[in-house]
Every structure is written in structure tokens, then in C-alpha cells.
Amino acid sequence: MINTKSLKKIIAAFVVAIMLTSCGTTYKLKKDFKTEEKAISYFKGFVLYDPVAKKEIINHNGDKYFTPASNTKLITFYTAFKTFGDSVTSLYYYKTDDSLIIKGAADPSLLYGFENNKTIEFLKNASQNIYLVDDNIYDDPYGSGWAWDDYQAYFMPEKTLFPVYGNVLKIDMNDSLIVHPNFFRENVQVKDSIKIERELNANDFYYEKDDTSGTTIPFITSNQLVADLLADTLCKNVTLIKPLKEYDFQIFKGLEYKDLYREMLTVSDNFIAEELMLQVGKMVSDTFSVANAIEYSLENYLSGFPQEPHWVDGSGLSRYNLITPNDYVYLLEKIYKEVPEEELFSYLPIGGKRGTIKSWYKNEKPYIFAKTGTLSNNHNLSGFIRTKKGNILIFSYMNNHYKKTHSDIKRDMEKNLKIIYNKY
């Protein structure tokens, strides 16, 4: 039988062995990053942090600025989380005996796959004539630094005050042409081959007849188009009116913010991110403005960033965004303190299971809960590792300006993160 004194020695030796293993892993990873920096032609940053011990484990280029791409949505999430309550303001309305006057509230969920949204049911059940106020956001439809030639890409819909269908249409070819919403059916031409999917300045769309993969294309928005789309969907007239009178608008709440957060972060939805920031702008400055939302967040929620970021949009589409790995670790620590772990991890992509990292970081027990950020020649991942020992570590892993494939970069990241999972 082992006596108490011997047992204490064994435990102490075991703890020392674990510490030495972790220290050895830390030293090797730090050395590998420094050695690799001399050989690679692109820019890499990595910070690993223990939020319980409040200890920085690894910091490689943590104070250097990177293009964050969709890692920006983590800042958007925190800003929205700090600003809003549970329920989304879906629209403003004013009722009389014979009229229902509505105005947009930058809710991205309307007719965009959120079955919990009650707005359409509310409008369908209205016995009054429906009138839509011809009002707009303060911002331009596209953000600063967005690539103009992505106008027909699914990931760059216009920002608007009253979005419907995510401001995109979907086209598919089965036995016949399928267009959703069907309102645009006459605007779609099927051709033997195509060079573009939509005209730059018109809602004229093209689809290749042998393409069975389907496509999603943003449409050019206007308030008249919104009125027409609503009328088509509701099967009742919706009349556009000028904002010539002040109405005592009431707020209609269509769904919960958690549904938007989960969709935005899991699939990296740019449209939801931008509309959320417009809503923040309205809440903090009474103006639907992303710039106002950013200014308020940096001054009131995130004034402690280690390095001052250059933050210009909600989605990360802009290459003008600049932020450091240190900043992301700071942000994620704040999020981890303020959002219950189970709730937080339910919003994030999970390695090997769901979202943008479903095909990566596979393990018997999921260990990566993190947000990706990808643009051409850039790929980043910031979030949390649940190690084999059950510890939660925060990390930000950023790669910019490479000419390799994204898969090459991801394989390298996966290798290093798996080492951390096993050793810490």
C-alpha cells in the first residue's frame, strides 16, 4: 500500500511532468513560428491565452495589424450583444381603422429562412390597407472598401432599411427553372453559356441551362421593389408613401436576437452582420448608420483594445479593416466573461461538426469553437480551444497575403492547434 507521503511525491512528480510537457510544447511552438517566419513570404500571427490563469502562453506577432476578414463579425456580435435585449425590432407600424402604415427597421430575417419570424403573419392578418413609408438608411448600399466586382456574388447583398428575402434571389434548374422569389421569374434568362449572372445596374439575371448546382444572386433594391415583393408575398396591395407626416409608430418584434447571432457566426453571413450594425446605429444615435455604431462601440464597449483597430464595416468584407491578434484575444476574453459558455459555443462554428469549420479540426470530442475569416489570400481563425484536459484557452490565428491555397494554410493551422489540444 502506498503511504500518504509517497502518494504526495507521485502526484507532485506527475504535476511537474505535465508542466514540463506544456513548457516544452510552448517552447517548440514559439521556436517553430520564429523559424518559419524567415522561410515564408506571407504574414502570420498567433496568440494563445489562458483566461483562468490570465496568462499569455504564446505570442507571435500579436501586436501586428492583419486584415481580419470575417473575424470582424466577432466584434459585431459583441457590439450587438451589448446593445440589444432579447427580441429584434422587425418593423415600425402605425394603425388606424383603415390603414396599417409600416416602416423598415433593418431586420435581416424577414423572408430569409427564419421560421420564427412573426412579421409576415402579422402583415397577413392585418385587415387594413398596408402602406410602406419611403425611407432609407443613412449609409450607402455597399460598405467602404468592398470590391465592386463582387456585386453579383451571393455574399454581398445591399444594405437596406427594409430587407426582404435577404436581398437575394435563388435560381435552380431541375426539370424546369426555379426562381425564389418567383416575382423575379420574368427577369431570368436561361442561356447556353453565361459570362455574368446579373447586369451591373439592372435586375436582369442569367442562368446556364446545364447548371444543376443552383446559384444565389443579390438584387438591386428600392422601396418600390420592397412594396411590390411584399404585395406579391402577402397577396394584397402594399402602397409606397412619402414620409410627409410624423406617425406615432409602435415596435413590432419578430424573433429573438440569438437566432441572428447563431446564423451570422456559424455560416458567416455578411448580410446579417451589416444589418445588425445598422440597428446598433439606430439604437445608439437614432440613425441607421454602421459608422455611428462602430464609433459608439469603440468608445463605450471596447475602449481597452491593446492596439487601436481600424474598423469600418460589420461583416469584414472590407480590406480597410485592420486589427491585431492581441485585440481578438482581448475581445474574446470579454465575450467569455459576459456570455455563458454554453450559449456562446452554441453560436460559434464547431470543428468537425458545423459551420465554416465543419470539414476541419475533426475530433472524437469537438475541441475548436471559433470564427473563421477568409478573403482571397487571407485566412484567420479566432476563438476557443477546449483541450484534452478540459481547459479552455483563447486563441487568434491570423494568416495574411499568402499565395498558397487556403487548404495549405488550414492544414498547418490544424496541425498546431491539435498539438495544443493534446498537450495543454
ZAFI-601717 format. One record per residue (C-alpha): y, z, x; residue in one letter. Coordinates in pm, whole numbers, padded with zeros to 5 digits, always signed. Example, Ala and Ser with C-alpha at 12.3 -4.5 7.8 and 13.67 -1.06 7.14 Angstrom:
<recs>
-00450+00780+01230A-00106+00714+01367S
</recs>
This chain:
<recs>
+00000+00000+00000M+00347-00087+00126I+00572+00217+00153N+00936+00217+00040T+01071+00185+00392K+00852-00118+00469S+00944-00280+00136L+01313-00246+00214K+01259-00412+00551K+01072-00701+00389I+01348-00751+00129I+01617-00734+00397A+01431-00988+00608A+01394-01216+00305F+01769-01195+00227V+01856-01270+00589V+01619-01569+00585A+01789-01704+00271I+02133-01655+00425M+02029-01829+00745L+01882-02119+00547T+02204-02160+00346S+02420-02129+00658C+02205-02388+00833G+02236-02624+00538T+02612-02575+00524T+02649-02640+00896Y+02434-02954+00880K+02619-03099+00579L+02957-03032+00739K+02841-03195+01061K+02696-03493+00873D+03022-03553+00688F+03223-03544+01011K+02978-03768+01197T+02963-04015+00912E+03342-04035+00889E+03352-04205+01228K+03099-04468+01121A+03208-04559+00767I+03504-04777+00672S+03580-04608+00340Y+03723-04270+00244F+03507-03974+00142K+03591-03622+00030G+03368-03332-00069F+03440-02972-00164V+03173-02718-00264L+03283-02382-00403Y+03114-02064-00526D+03315-01933-00825P+03134-01598-00831V+03186-01514-00465A+03520-01703-00475K+03412-01867-00153K+03461-02220-00027E+03131-02337+00117I+03216-02690+00234I+03549-02868+00251N+03562-03223+00386H+03896-03397+00326N+03958-03163+00035G+04336-03189+00069D+04346-03569+00085K+04451-03781-00213Y+04197-04004-00389F+04207-04244-00681T+04019-04030-00935P+03936-04296-01199A+03776-04124-01500S+03767-03786-01329N+04116-03783-01479T+03952-03707-01815K+03872-03356-01690L+04246-03288-01672I+04291-03447-02013T+04015-03229-02154F+04168-02909-02019Y+04514-03008-02141T+04383-03079-02492A+04169-02764-02492F+04472-02551-02407K+04692-02723-02665T+04481-02757-02979F+04282-02541-03214G+03955-02643-03374D+04047-02929-03607S+04201-03269-03541V+04514-03380-03723T+04386-03712-03857S+04690-03821-04056L+05003-03701-04232Y+05031-03751-04607Y+05273-03704-04895Y+05161-03718-05258K+05339-03794-05583T+05188-03865-05921D+05153-04235-05844D+05183-04264-05463S+04997-04147-05155L+05216-04207-04850I+05034-04179-04515I+05140-04184-04152K+04925-04201-03839G+04862-03906-03609A+04691-04081-03313A+04345-03967-03425D+04096-04191-03237P+03798-04104-03458S+03879-04299-03776L+03601-04555-03842L+03488-04511-03481Y+03140-04371-03531G+03233-04010-03609F+03039-03943-03927E+03201-03600-03965N+03546-03753-04015N+03651-03695-04376K+03960-03916-04372T+03813-04228-04532I+03658-04016-04808E+04000-03861-04868F+04164-04203-04897L+03887-04349-05114K+03915-04063-05359N+04291-04099-05394A+04391-04212-05743S+04744-04303-05631Q+04868-04625-05475N+04848-04597-05094I+05145-04670-04870Y+05137-04673-04489L+05457-04582-04305V+05551-04844-04045D+05590-04608-03750D+05479-04628-03385N+05405-04423-03075I+05673-04375-02812Y+05455-04534-02541D+05364-04895-02467D+05018-05006-02588P+04891-05010-02227Y+04934-04740-01966G+05123-04761-01640S+04911-04920-01367G+04642-05062-01597W+04505-05401-01490A+04649-05665-01724W+04344-05891-01697D+04125-05620-01849D+04294-05685-02185Y+03966-05821-02326Q+03744-05551-02174A+03581-05301-02411Y+03717-05007-02209F+04088-05091-02253M+04190-05082-02620P+04557-05046-02704E+04710-04705-02769K+04843-04675-03124T+04969-04428-03383L+04710-04520-03647F+04397-04645-03470P+04105-04778-03673V+03761-04884-03551Y+03863-04764-03203G+04095-05068-03194N+03793-05282-03103V+03561-05523-03281L+03192-05570-03207K+03019-05908-03210I+02646-05968-03206D+02413-06258-03272M+02080-06203-03441N+01972-06469-03689D+02340-06514-03764S+02676-06396-03637L+02753-06029-03698I+03113-05908-03668V+03223-05547-03717H+03460-05500-03886P+03378-05810-04087N+03752-05852-04152F+03767-06048-03822F+03477-06281-03909R+03701-06587-03950E+03872-06514-03618N+03549-06555-03418V+03438-06894-03287Q+03084-06943-03157V+03065-07188-02865K+02802-07325-02629D+02979-07156-02338S+03295-06949-02301I+03539-06851-02027K+03719-06578-02218I+03630-06358-02513E+03979-06323-02657R+04311-06501-02624E+04571-06301-02434L+04830-06293-02711N+04629-06355-03027A+04333-06216-03219N+04124-06526-03160D+03778-06439-03030F+03495-06640-02872Y+03123-06572-02850Y+02850-06761-02665E+02582-06875-02907K+02281-06785-02690D+02410-06437-02606D+02195-06174-02778T+02338-05877-02587S+02645-05831-02805G+02999-05751-02696T+03291-05522-02775T+03646-05658-02754I+03982-05489-02815P+04205-05647-03077F+04583-05671-03077I+04711-05405-03313T+05001-05385-03556S+05078-05163-03851N+05035-05455-04088Q+04690-05515-03943L+04606-05146-03990V+04714-05167-04355A+04500-05479-04401D+04196-05322-04232L+04228-05007-04442L+04262-05213-04757A+03952-05413-04664D+03754-05097-04590T+03872-04897-04893L+03860-05195-05132C+04206-05103-05259K+04561-05209-05177N+04740-05045-04884V+05108-05139-04863T+05317-05114-04548L+05658-04949-04599I+05954-04891-04369K+06026-04531-04259P+06353-04519-04454L+06302-04177-04609K+06203-03833-04484E+05890-03704-04655Y+05755-03351-04664D+05428-03455-04502F+05117-03243-04521Q+04849-03248-04250I+04500-03378-04317F+04235-03260-04072K+03942-03499-04038G+03699-03343-03787L+03673-03092-03502E+03808-03150-03153Y+03474-03061-02995K+03335-03390-03127D+03610-03581-02947L+03570-03381-02624Y+03196-03445-02612R+03231-03819-02670E+03521-03857-02428M+03346-03680-02140L+02986-03783-02198T+03037-04160-02228V+03377-04162-02055S+03570-04303-02349D+03914-04416-02231N+04049-04470-02581F+03980-04113-02694I+04141-03976-02377A+04463-04169-02430E+04490-04079-02798E+04429-03711-02719L+04719-03716-02474M+04941-03880-02736L+04851-03594-02970Q+04934-03340-02698V+05272-03510-02652G+05340-03475-03023K+05239-03110-03021M+05450-03005-02721V+05751-03238-02752S+05739-03375-03109D+05690-03722-02957T+05371-03924-02926F+05410-03967-02550S+05147-03941-02275V+05420-03883-02014A+05555-03586-02210N+05206-03444-02240A+05145-03477-01866I+05476-03316-01776E+05412-03022-02007Y+05057-02968-01880S+05159-02971-01514L+05439-02723-01579E+05260-02488-01816N+04882-02515-01765Y+04828-02649-01414L+05120-02538-01201S+04882-02392-00941G+04725-02716-00817F+04670-02683-00438P+04820-03029-00388Q+05062-03172-00644E+04884-03463-00815P+05033-03795-00919H+04903-03813-01276W+05009-04099-01503V+04754-04152-01785D+04488-03975-01988G+04189-04194-01910S+04204-04269-01537G+04236-04645-01586L+04549-04644-01374S+04520-04680-00998R+04851-04497-00971Y+04668-04167-01029N+04622-03963-00712L+04453-03624-00687I+04260-03425-00428T+03909-03273-00434P+04076-02933-00388N+04268-02994-00711D+03949-03070-00901Y+03778-02755-00779V+04084-02555-00887Y+04078-02724-01228L+03704-02678-01277L+03724-02310-01188E+03991-02264-01457K+03778-02453-01708I+03468-02249-01617Y+03658-01923-01672K+03805-02025-02006E+03532-02230-02174V+03194-02065-02241P+02930-02218-02014E+02701-02337-02291E+02988-02506-02474E+03128-02658-02156L+02797-02803-02040F+02742-02947-02390S+03049-03167-02335Y+02956-03299-01992L+02718-03573-01877P+02389-03423-01757I+02197-03569-01464G+01881-03746-01576G+01945-03668-01943K+02262-03810-02096R+02591-03984-02049G+02714-04166-01743T+02464-03993-01510I+02156-04033-01729K+01992-04257-01467S+02084-04036-01170W+02021-03680-01046Y+01689-03655-01229K+01501-03328-01202N+01249-03124-01398E+01531-02885-01479K+01875-03052-01509P+02100-02940-01227Y+02409-03163-01235I+02668-03123-01513F+02959-03340-01407A+03213-03609-01491K+03199-03947-01322T+03499-04158-01225G+03438-04523-01145T+03663-04820-01074L+03595-05120-00853S+03534-04985-00500N+03567-04623-00617N+03316-04369-00745H+03368-03995-00789N+03176-03706-00941L+03323-03363-01016S+03158-03076-01195G+02889-02813-01159F+02554-02768-00984I+02302-02519-01117R+02097-02454-00805T+01725-02385-00783K+01807-02017-00751K+02016-02031-01068G+02357-02014-00902N+02647-02214-01045I+02852-02396-00784L+03160-02614-00840I+03198-02942-00652F+03414-03250-00626S+03262-03553-00451Y+03501-03847-00412M+03449-04192-00259N+03729-04448-00240N+03779-04801-00107H+03424-04896-00019Y+03275-05246-00018K+02920-05124-00076K+02761-05127-00420T+02811-04830-00649H+02435-04768-00628S+02450-04729-00249D+02720-04465-00286I+02536-04285-00564K+02213-04268-00363R+02399-04099-00077D+02560-03852-00318M+02231-03780-00490E+02065-03703-00156K+02330-03449-00056N+02354-03285-00397L+01976-03245-00412K+01984-03069-00072I+02244-02829-00213I+02034-02775-00525Y+01728-02679-00318N+01899-02467-00052K+02159-02263-00239Y
</recs>
